[in-house]
Structure formats: C-alpha cells, structure tokens
Amino acid sequence: MIKKLFVCLALYCVAAVAIAQESFLVTDIRVKGLQRISAGSIFNYLPVKVGDTFDPASSTSLIRELYKTGFFEDIEITTEGTAIVISVEEYPSINQIEFAGNKLIKEEALREALAGNDFIEGRVFKPNVLDQVKQELKRQYLNQGKYNAEVGTEVIDLPRNRVKVKLHVKEGPTAKIKKINIVGNEYFSDAMLLDEFESSDSVPFWRFWGSADQYSREKVTGDLETLRSFYQNQGFLDFEVTSNQVSISPQKDGIFLTINVDEGERYTVSNFVLNGRLVVPEEQLLPLVFIKPGGVYSRRDVDTTVEVIGARLAEEGYSYAEVVPVPNVNAEDNTVAFSINVKPGRRVYVRRIDIVGNQLTNDQVIRRELRQTEGGAFSPSRVNRSKIRLQRLSFFDNVEIETVPVAGREDQVDLQVEVEERSTGQFLFGLGFSADDGALIQASVSQSNLFGTGNQLNFSVQRSDIIESISLQYTKPYATRSGISRTISLSGRSIDSARANTSEFITETLALNTRWLFPINENNSFSLGAGFERIDLQSTPFSVPEVVEFIDANPNNDLLTLSAAYAYDTRDSLLYPTAGANVRLSLDATAPGSDLEFYRLNLETAYYYPFTRKIALKLSADLGFGDGFGDTEALPFFRNYFAGGTRTVRGFEARSLGPRDTSDFPDPFGGSKRVLLNATLFLPVGDGALDKRLQLFVDGGQVFSDEQDVELDDIRFSAGIGFNWISPVGPLSISYAVPLNDEEGDEVEQFQFSVGQLIQ
C-alpha cells in the first residue's frame, strides 16, 4: 500500500511538472492504451471536458478520478499544445476461474464466496484482491474444520489483456473433535446434553461413514442453539451459554470444545391471559394455547401457541396478524405468567385471481377447482387446497400460486395461478407384456381434458393371452354446478381363464354402467352406480366338476348391478402421491331378482408419509369379502378373489396364492376372502422427476375360501426392489422380489415386469 501511494505521488509530481504552464482552453482530449474499455466510458469519469480551462491544479483531480474507476494500473498525463493526452495501462480482465482439488466445498459455494470479494469472471483482475480471495477461501475451509487446508493460485496471461486464474485447493483432513466439555450443568448430565448435539466426540466404530466427530463451526453454532432450546423447553427461562472455546491440537487435526453454561432457575407457568382485539371468539382461541398453568415453562409451547393462533387468524383473512407473548417473570417463586397480545391488523382480501399458462384448459375448469375466491378473505389453507386440487386434475405438470401485493393497499392481494400444461390426449397402439396377463396388444384413444372442458373420454381395445376387451367411457366431472360427477361406460370382455394359470372356464361379458359421484366435502365423497351385465359362461374339456355343474345350471346370466362407495382422499397427487391418505369402502352387488345374487365388499386403504418432497413411505391394506344371497349359495367362482403377481404379492406367480381346484394337477381357484398388505418406500431416480421412481417394498397377501377362516399365519410375504417409469410408450414396471415365507407347492416368480400397466 505504501509503495502504491509513493508511485501515485510520484505520478502526480511528474504530471504537475509536465503541465506546469499557463492555463489554456482544452481543444482535445486523447486517451492512449485502451484495450477493453471504450474512450467514451473514460470521458464520463473525467472532471475536464473539451472547452474547459485546464490548469496544473486540475491534473491532480483528473488522475484521482481515473484511479477511482479501478480500471487502471498506471496513468500518465501529458499535453500536446492545447490537447490533453492520457496514457493508461489497464488491469487485465478475468476471463476464466478454475478450481481444482475442492471436494468438501462445491464449486458453486466457492464462486459465491469469491463474488463477495467482487472476484468473478468478466471483472477487473487485481493482484491484491487475489490475496484477499485466498484468505476468504481458507476461511471457508477453516469453518469446515480443515485447518491444514492450503490454497494456491496460478495466473495465466491470455491474449487481449485477459487472464485465467487457477485456484488449487489442498483440503487436507478434517479436524476431529477429540473432546467436548460442558461446564456449569447441574440438572442434566453431559451424556444427556450431548445426545442433543449433532457434533460428537465419540462415534461408534460401525458408523465409520459418519461425520458427527468432524468439526464444523456452523455445526457447533447449531448445537449451541439446540442446547439453548433444550434448556428453555425444560423450564430454564434464563439459561445462557456464557462462552465457548475451541482449542486446536499442535498437529491441527484435533479439536477440543469447552462450553460454559449458566442454567439459571427452573420456572413453571402461573397463568396466561389473552389480550388485544380478539377477532376470533376467545373460546375458539383458548384450545390453541399450549401454555398450561402449573406446567413447566417451555419455549416450544410458546412458539407453537404463536404459530397456531397466527394460522387461525390467517384463516379469517388476518394474514399479517401479530401474536406477541409477553412474559411476566417472578424470580421469587420461579414462576412466569404470560400476556398473549393479539394484534390482528387489517383483514386481507383477494382482489383478483389471474390464471396464466393455460393454452388449452378453459379458465372455468381451473377456477371451479379453486377454494380461494375473488373478493373473499385471504386464507393460506384455502390457497394450498386449491393448489392440491389443481395438481390432482392431472392436466398440469406444475402448478404454482403466488401472492402479489396490491400497490398502495395493505388490505388486498392478488393471486396469480400459473400452470404448466401437459399433453392430456393420447393415441396409443403397441405391444405390451405383463407377468400377470402375458403378451398384449392394445390400442386406445383417450382425452382427459376434452376440448379444454375437463371432461374425459376414453376408447380402448385390448387383446392379451387371457383377455379380449373393448370399452368406451365418458366422464363429466361437473355434471351439476355443485360438482356431482357422472360416468357412463359400455364394455365387452371375454376371458379365457385357462391361459391365466387358473381353473379353466370362459366368460363373455357385455356391460352398460353409469355412476354418480357426490362430493361431501373437500376430502370425502360418496358414489352410487347402476348397470346391466350379460354374462355367458362356457366350460372346457378341462373344467373341474364344480365349475361344469355351475355352468350347466347358469349358462347365461342377466344381472342388474348396483354399487355404492365411500371415499376419503387427501393425496397430493393421483399419479405420483407422496403425502396424504386414500381410504375407499365399496359394495358391489347384483339386485335381488337377478339370475345370480351376490355381493363383494372391499376396504382399501393407503397412507403416504413424506420424508422429503419426493421421498415417501406408503403403507396400504386391501381387504375383500364376497358371498351369495337369495337363491345363490356362495360367491360365484368367476368373481373369486386372487392374489400373487405384480399387482398384489410380487415374488409369487400371478393368481397362484390361495385355494386350488380338484383337478389332478390343481390350478388356482381363488376364494371369497382376500387380505393384501404392502409397505413401499418411493425414491426418485435420475433427475428426480416423480415419473421415474424406485421402490423398496414388502408385500403380503393370501386368499381364503368359504370354508376357511382368515389366518394371519397363512399370509405370504415377499420383499424386493422395483422400478416404475411413465415412459413415452406407456407405464413400465419392473420388480425383483424374494418370498420370505413360501411353502412347498407355492409358485415363486422373483423377476416380474409389465409394460402398459402402472404398478403403484
């Protein structure tokens, strides 16, 4: 720095001598030596312009202003007649910054640290700033416990006055925490307090991959805050961390922490009162107060009280409400009373809702799903529910709802609903394969958002080794303004069970059905359906006697079908759920007077527990029971339940579990009772998109006949790994499962896959 000041002083003196002449009128200003910076940019900084009078005193301020720009390493001023000539030497520019050797701290974080010193590509390169950069990078590594870290630099000259800067990092080992001492604690032992810490001075040998004993300043800072919270949640209102010292071993590979604490006294809550403008009745707010008189003081309870009361006020439109708990400490008896002051502020209303991004979908289709209305009080929960409902339509890849303040109005906001549409129309023709149904050919035309109305139309034809089917289905989600949905379907199907590895018979079914779905509230719905089915049954030369006898008595059957179902659904997505629950209780039956009289009762449950936004655990169960009534003694065999295969219990062959027929080589016959259980951990793969998910699963299931009781010991279990992908050619599912308790006679099939059917 002294050398630079000396050089500047010398330049000033030279300039003063060189221009030591009488004042003159400037007719021209010329700048020499510019490479990257334009002359026009320099003229903007000059205090002297053409036409100004120039005298020796002006040279000092001129040079000073040019140095202030930070562009130049050297400046010289001379005159030629009435012209001023400025000769400059520019600092080079940083063309490229490269890193090598950094592993602990990623390049993005290092570049962010450099940006804090204005050391980025495209800026002027200054050697003194490079020294600051080295110190900053070393500081970053010191914070991570890398006390032996070294940072080397290399500056490479490039054409056109540019440089490339290489930063070589030698990180060295991370210092290990050798000992953590807590001084001043009486109520709680060191071991109990250290259990709360992320940092540790003792890591079990089997956790060799862990980093708990690696020192990090940020981690220790977090541990101190955790310690403070722990004590304050246990009633120690005045707890303080009075100091903490970090000692480093001579080899700089060991850290010794000493934390000094002052616990203070333990307080209990004597009382609380609600004050302020209670825009919500007090009897509704009192259950939201977690501060309990007579209980030990807890900061967590105070914070939770503030949060839930604030959320309750927000539901009434008071989005900027303040809930301030004021403690009144009585040090004599170690009690604290709270005055919870409620300041609701102004009520906030939604002025306007704008919808952007919908090229196909009508605005009305989106608006009818919104639970936040224009002109209504702003409610975060209603906004969030609106987003979930839009996501569940499956019309959009992404849905975002932003709150936009209205200029000049504190009591109004606008909402912007931004959607990213996905293709909702499909024409598929292709080949597929399922371990359950064998090879299949399918063609379908579907549109889940017909002409942007939200109505759904689907026509499909399918032929596999087992099934030949054709179906047409039309759904109008808003058949009425109140949101009642109507679905009409027409289908024909032929099933050859001999190819399904089950007891042999052939069924041909023609069906016409209609179903009405009645929403009860946001999460609950009830549906009713009615239809007609014509079922023709045929035996084969290999049909067992009980099948032949039934078919001879009931070859052609006209059935009036009835259905009812109750559903509770809080899933965040229908295709890729990661949170929420889905519970469905359904009854399918034939009406009295039909050729066959029977029913099936099913309970399906699935619960999703998110660990992150994309990682979730699913726990599900499916219980089914069927029977006959009237003149039909039992559930007809062609409506029996089956288990085993990709959609029920992976690791066992399709439909192979449960009762078998009476043939010489018994085939699966199915049963009237079924139990299915499942636990699946969903993990996104690749770029993290939810259309590609890895599954770690445990499946369980079994089928029981009329004569059998449901025995949990008979349930077969398997565990394995699977992969689901909504590929361009259709859903792809692959799994590898190992049976956990298979018995002699069970048909095991560990590797299974299907194309064209999504296995969730």
N, C-alpha and C positions, 0 to 999 in steps of 0.2 A: 504493500500500500504506500509506504514512504517513497519507494522508488518511482511509483506511478505519479505521485504528487510532484516529485522532483522533475520528472520528464515533462509534466504539464506546465510547470513553472518555467522550465527552460523554453518550451514552445511559445508560451506567452511572451517571454522576453525577446525571442527571435522575431516573433510576429510584430512586436512593438517596434523593434529596430528596423525591420524591413519596411514598415509602413509609416515610419516616422517622417511624415511630410505634412504639408498643409492639407486641410480638409478639401475634399473635392466631391463633385456630383457624380454618383455612380451611373455609368452608362451601360455596364455589362457585368454579369456575374457568371463565371465559368467554374464547373466542378470537374476535376480530373480524378481518375482512378476508380470510378464506379463500375461495378460488375453486375450486381443483382438489384441494387436499389436505384430507382429512377431519379433523375435530377429534379423532377417536379416534386417528389416527396421531400427532398432536401430543402428546396426553396420554401416549403411550408414551415420549416423549423427556423429559418434564418430571420434574425431581427432587422436585417438590412435588405431593402428592396431596390431595384433599379429606379433611379430618380431621387433616392435618398442621399443626404450628405453624409459622407463617411469620414471619420477622423480616427486617429490612433486609439482613442478610448473605446471605440466600437469593436475593435478586434477581439478584445477580451471577452465581451459578452457573446460575440459570434462563435468563438471557439467553445465557450462554455455550453451554449445551446446545442451545438453539434455533438459534443461528448454526451450530453444528456440523452440523446436518442439511443445510445447503446449499440449503434451500428458500426462504430469505427474504432480501430485500434490505434491509428495515428492520423493527425490532422496538421496540415501546413498551409499558411495563408501568405500569398504574395500579391503584388499589384503589377499590372501592366498598363501604364497610363492611367486612365480613369476606369479601368476594369479590375475587379477583384477575382483572383484565381485561388480556388480552394482545392488543394491536393489531399486526397484521403486514401487511407488503407483500410478496407473493410475487414471486419471479423468474418471468418468463413461461416457458412450455414451448416446446420446438422442435417445431412442427407439421410442418414440411417443410424439407428441404435440397435445393436445386437447384444444378446445376453447368452452366456454360456456357464454351465455348472450349477445353475439355480434349480433346486428340486423342492425344497421346503416351501419357498415363496414363489408363487406362479408369476409368469412374466407380466400378466395384467396388473397385479398388485405392485410390482416393481415399477412399471411405467407410471402408475398413478402416483407413486412416491416421487418419481422424477418430475412429474408435472407440477408438483408443489414447489419445485425449485425452478420452474419455467425452463426445464431441460427436456425439450421434446423435438421431434423431427420437424424440420422447417424453420426452427428458431435459430437465432444467432449463437454460435459456439464461442464460449469464453472459458479459457483455462481455469480461472479462479472459481467459476461456477462448477466445473467438473470436480474440483476438490470438495466442494460442498455436497455434490451428488454422492461421492464416495462415502462421506461421513453419514449421509442420510441412509444409504443402503446398509452400512454397518449397524446403524441404529435399529433399522428394521430387523436385522438378524439378532442383535442383542435382545430385542423384545421377545424373540422366539427361543432364547436360551442358547444361541450359537455364539459363545464367547470367543471362539477361535476362528470365527469367520474372517476371511480376507477378501478384499475387493480390489482387483487390478484393472487398469484401464489401458486401452490402446487406441490411439487416434491416427487414422489413415487419411492422408490427403487425397482428394478426388479432383477431377477437372472442374473448372468454373468456380473455383474458390469454395469448394464444399469439402466436408469431412465425413467419414464414417467412424462412429465411436463404438468400440467393443468393450463390454464390461464383463470381466472374467470373475466369477464368484467361486471361491473355495469355501464351502459352507462349514466343513468340519463337523465333529459330533455335537449333538445337543447335550447340554449340561444336564445331568441327572440330579434330581432332588434327593439329597442324602438324609436330610432330617428336617422335620417341621416341628417346631416347639411352640406351644401356645402357653403364654404366661398370664396368670391372673384369673383363670377359670376355676370356680369352686363348685357350681351347681352341676356341671356336666364334665365328664371325663374327656381327656384328649381323644381317646378312641371314638367316642360318640360324636364329637365335633368333626373329627377328620373324616368320618363316614359321609358327612355332608359335602366334602370337598371333591372337586374334580381332580385337583392335584393330589399326589400321594408320594410318600417316601418309602412305601413298601408295596410292590406289585407281586402277586402270586406267580410262581415260575411258569404255570401253564398259560398265563396271559402274556407270553413273550412278545406278542404283536401290539400290546397296548402302549399308550403314550402318557399314562397318568403320572409317571415319575419324571417326565421330561418337562423342564422348566419353561414357562411362558409367562411373561409379565401380564398379558391380557387374561390368561387363565387364573393367575393368582389374584388379580383385581376382581374377577368374577367370584372367586372363592371367598374373598373378604366380604363382598356384598351378600353372598349366600349365608355366611356366618352371622352377619348383622340381621338378616331376615329371620334366621333360625331363632336367635335370641328374642327378637321382638315378637315373634309368633308364640313364644313361650312365656310372655308376660314381662320381659325385661325392657321396659319402655326407654330407659336411659342408657342402654348398652352402647358402648363405644369401642372401636378399635383405636387405641391410643397411638400405636405406632407399629410399623413392621419393618424389619431389617432383612436385607439379603446379603449373605456372605458367600464369597466365591473361593473355592479351593485354589491353591497355587497353580495347579495344572489347568485351571479354568474348566474343569469337567464335572465339578460337584457344586451343588447349591445347598446352603443351609438357611432356612427361613425361621425367623423368630417373630411371632405375632403377639403383641401385648394388648390385653383387653381389660376393660373395666365393665364388669357385668351390671353393676347397679343393683337396685332392688326389684323384686318381682311384684307386679301390680295386678290387681283384679278390677273388674268393671263394676262401678257402683250404680250407674244409671245412664240412661240416654234419653234425649228428647229430640223431636223433630221440630225444627223452626223454619221460618220463611213462608213463601207463598206456595201452599200445597195445592197444586192444580190437579193432583190425583188425590182422591179421598185418603185420609190418614189410615183408615182400616185396610186399605189395599197396599200401603207402603210398609206398614209395620211387619208383615211377614217377610219382607225383603231385607230387614235389618238383621245382620248376622252377629251384631254385638249383643251379647247376652249378659244382663246384670247378674253379678255373682260369679261369673266365669272369669277365667284368666284372660288378661288382655292379649289380643293377637292382632298384629298388623295385617295379617292376611284377611281376617274377618272385617277389619275396617275397609281395606281396599275392595273386597268383594261387595260390601254394602254400597260403597260409592258406585261401583260398576253396575250393579243390578238396578239400583234406583235410577241411575242415569239412563239405563236402557229402557226402563219402564216409562220415564218421562219422554224419551225419544219416540216411543210408540204413540204418544199423544201429540207428536209434532214438535216437541221442545227439544230439538236436536242439539242446541247449544247450551243446555242446562248445566249448571254448576252445582255439584253436591260437595259441600265442604265440611268435613268432620272436625270440630274444634274440641281438643281435649282440655279438660279442667283437672289438673293433677293435684292430688292431696298427698304430699310427701309424708305427712304424719302417720297416716294409716295405710299408705301404699295403695291407694285406690285412684281410679281415674273415671271421670264422668265425661260423656260426650254430648255436645250440642251439634246435631247434624243439620246444617243450614242448607236449605234448598232454595236455589236461585234459578227458576225455570227459564228466565229470559223471554225472548219473543218466540211465539209459536211460528214454526216454519211451514210454509205451504208449497206445494208443487205447482208452479205457474204453467209450465208446458212440458210435454214429453215429445222429443224428437226421435224419429227412427231413421237410421241410416244403414246402408249396406244391403238392403233387401231389393234385389233386382227382379226376382220372380214372386216372392211371397207378398201377398197383399198386406197393407198396413193393418187392416182389420183383423187378420189372422194373428198378428203379433199382439195387437192391443187387447184382444179378448183374453189373452193369457196373463196380462199384467194385473197384479193385485194392488199396485200403487196407481192411483187415479190422478188425473189433472184436476187441480183445484182442491184436492184433499190434503190433509195434514201429512207431512213427510214422515214416513215410517221406514227405518232401516230394515226391519224384518219383512215388511211387505215388498220392499225393493229386492231383497235377497230371494224371497219366494218367487217373485216374478222372473228372476234370472233362472232359477231352477226349472220353472215350468217351461220356459223357452228352450232350455237345454234338452228337456225331456221330449220335445216335439221331434227331435232327430232331423230337423230341417237344416241345422246350422252346425258348422264346425266349431264356431266360437261365439260366445255371447258376452258382451261387456255392457254394464250400465254405469254411467258416470254421472256424478252430481256436479252441476255447473252453477256457481253463484250468479244471481241476477244483479247486474251493476246498479248500485245505488239503493238496493233493497236488502235489508238484513233478514227479512221475514219471508223471502221467496227464493226458491231454487228451481232450476230447470233440470230435467233428466234427459240424457242422451243414450238411447238404446242402440248400440252398434252390433250388428250381426254379420257373420261371415257365412254365406250360404254354401251348402254342399249340394251336390247333384242328388236329387230325390227321385229321378226317373231312371229305370233300369230296363234294359233288354238283355236277357241272359240266354245263352244257348251253349251248352257244354256238357262235358263228361265229368262225372264225379265218382267218388268212391267213399264208402263208409264201412268200417269194420262191422257195423250192425246190419246194414242193408245191402252190402255188396256194391257192385258197379251200378251206376245210374246215369241215365240221360235225362236232362231236364231243359226245359225252355220256359221262360216266364217274361211277362211284361208287367211292370209294376210302376206305380207312381204314388208316392206317399204324400205328395203336395200337388194334387191335380189342379192345373191352371192357377196355381198360387192360392187356392181356396182352403188348403189344409185337408181337403177330402182325400180319401185313399182308395185306389183301385188296383186290384191285383188279379192277373190271369196266369195260371201256370199249368204246365203239363209235365208229368214226371213218369219215368219208367225205370225200375230197378229190377234186380233179381227177384224181389219179393212183391213189390207194389207197382201197380199201374194206376195213375190218378190224373184227374183233370178238375180244376176248381176255378171259380170266379167269385170274387169277394169285393164288396163295396162298403166303405165306412164313411159316415158323415159325423165327425166329432161333435159338431154343434147342430144336431137336427132340430133343437129348440134353442131359443135365446138363453135359456137358463143353463145350457151346457150339457143337455142329455144327448148321448151318443147313440147312433143306430148303425148296426152292421147287418147286411144281407149277404148270404153266401149260398152258392149252388155248387155241388160237388158230386163226382162219381169216382169210385175207387174199387179196385179188385186186388185181393191179397191172396197169394199162394203161400200158405204157412210152411209147406214142405221145404221151401227154399230158405226159410227163416230159421232152420235148425230147431223147429218146434214140432209138436204133434200135428199131423197132417190134416188139412181141410182147406177149402177155398171159400172165400166170401166175396160177394159183389154187392156194393152199397151205392145207392143213389140218395142224396140228401139235399133238402132245402131248409135253411135255418135263418132266423132273424134274432138279433139280440139287442137289448136296450141297456145302456149303462147310465146309471143315475148317480151323479156326484153328491155325496152327503156334505162334505167339506173339503178342505184342501188335500187331505190325506186319505180320506175314506170314500168308498164308493160301493154301490150295490148294483147288481145286474140281474136281469131276467131274460130268459130266452125260450123260444118255442120253435118247433120244426117238425118235419116229416122225414122219415127214413124208410127206404125199402131195402131189406137185407135178404139176399138169396144165398143159401148155404149149399155146398156140394161136398160130398165125401170123395175120397180117393181109394184106390185099392189098398193103400197102406194106412188108412184111417183106423184108429182103435175102436173097439166095440162101443164104448161110451159115447164117442163122437158120432158114429154111424147111427146109433139109436136116437140121439137127439135130433140129428138132421132129418132122419126119416119122419120124425114126428113134427118137425118145424122147418120144412124146406124153404118156404117163402114167408117173410115176416114184414108186416106193415106196422111201423111204430110211430106214435105221436110222442115226440121227445120234449121234455121240459128241463130247464136248467135255472139255477139260481146261484149267485156267488156274492160273497162279501170280500172286499179287498182293502188292505191298508198298505199304502205305498209312500215311502219318504225317500226313495232312492234319488241320488243326484243326477243319474243318467240311466236310460233304459239299455243302451248298448254297452257302455263302459262304466258300470256303477263302482264307486269307491266309498260311498258313505250312505247311510240310511238303512231302511228295512223294507221288506216286501212280505206281507202275510196275505194268504188267499185261502178262504174256506169255500168250497164249491160242492154243489149237489147236482148230479146229472141223473135223470130218471126218465123212464117211459111213463106215459099217462095210463091210469087204470083203463082197461078195455083194449089196450094194445095187444098184438099177438103174443108178445113176450113182455113180462112185467118185472123190471129190475131197476136197481139204482147203484150209483157209485158215489161215495163221499170221500173228498180229498181235503187234506190240510197241507199247504205248502208254506214254508217259512224260510226266509233268507235275511241274514243280518250282515251288514258291511261295516267294518271298523277301520277307518283310515289311520295309517301311521304317518304318511305324508300325503301330498295332494294326489300322488299317483300310485302309492303302495297301500294295499288294503288287505284285510283279512275277512273272508266270508265264512260264516257258519250257517248251515242250512239243514233242513229236515223236510221230508216228504212222506206223509202217512196216508195210505189209501185203504178203503174198506168197501166191499161190494156184496150185494145179496139180492135174492129174488123176493118177490111178494106176490100175493094173489095166487094164480094158478102156476106161477113159475117158482120152483122149489129153491133154486140157487142162482147165483150169478152165472149167466151163460158163458161157456168156455171161450167164445170168441171175444169176450170183454174182460178176460182174465188179465191180471197184472203180471208183468215180467220184470226181472232185474238181471243186471250184468251187461257190460258193454260201455261204449263211450259216453252215453247219456245218463248212466245210472251208477254202476260199480265198475270202474276201469280195472284192468288186470284179469277180469273173467270174461269169457266169451259172451257175446250178445245173447240175452234172454236165457242164459244157461242155469241161473240160480233158482232154487225152489223145487216144487213138486214136479214129478215126471209121470208120463202116461204108462199104460200097462203093456206096451209092445215088448217084443223080445229084446230089442235094443232101445230102452226107454228114452224118449225125447222129452224136452221140457214142455210142461203142460200149463204152467202158470198157476195162479191162485187168486183167491178173493181178498187177500190181505197183503199189504206191502209196507215195508219200512226202508226208507233211504236216508242216509246221513252223509254229510260232507263238511270238510274244513279245507279251505283253499286260501293260500297266500298269493295274491296277484302282484307281479313285479313287471314294470315296463321294461322293454328291451330296445336296443338300437338308439334312436333319437329320443326315446322317452314317450313317444306317442302312444295313446291308450289303445290304438287299433292293433298293436302288437304287444302281447302280454305273456309273460312266463308264469306258470302255475306250479306251486308246490302243494300237493293235495293229499288228503286222506279220505277215501271213500268207504262207505259201509252200506250194506243192504241185504235184504232177504225177502222172499215171497213165501206165504203160507196158505195152505188150503183151508176149506171149510172145517175139516176135522181137526186141524192143528191149532194149537194156541200159539200166540206170538211169544217166542222165547228169544231173549236178547243173546243168549249163548250161541244161538244158531246164526246170528248175523255175521256175514263175511266182511272182512276189512281188507283194504289194499292201500298202499302209499306209493307215490310216484311224482313224476315231473311231467308237465305238459306245456304246450305252446299253442297259443291262439293268434291268428292273424286274419284280419279282414282284408284279404288280398284283392287285386283287381279282378280276379276270376271267381271270387266268392270266398266265403269263410273257409279257413284252413285250420284244422285242429289235429295235433299230434300229441300222443302221450305214451309214456313208458311207466308201467305200474307193476309193483311186486305184491302179490297176495300175502297177507300177514297171518292168516289162519285158515288156509284152504285145507280141505279134507279129501280123502280118497273119493274119486268119482267127480270132483269138481273139474270143470273145463277151464284151464288157465290160458290166457292170451295176453302176454305182457305188453307187447308193442301194438298200438292201435292208432289209426288215423282216419280222418274223413275230410273230404272236400265238398263244400256246398252246404254244410251244416255247422252252425256256431255252437260250440260246447262251452257254456259259461260255468 
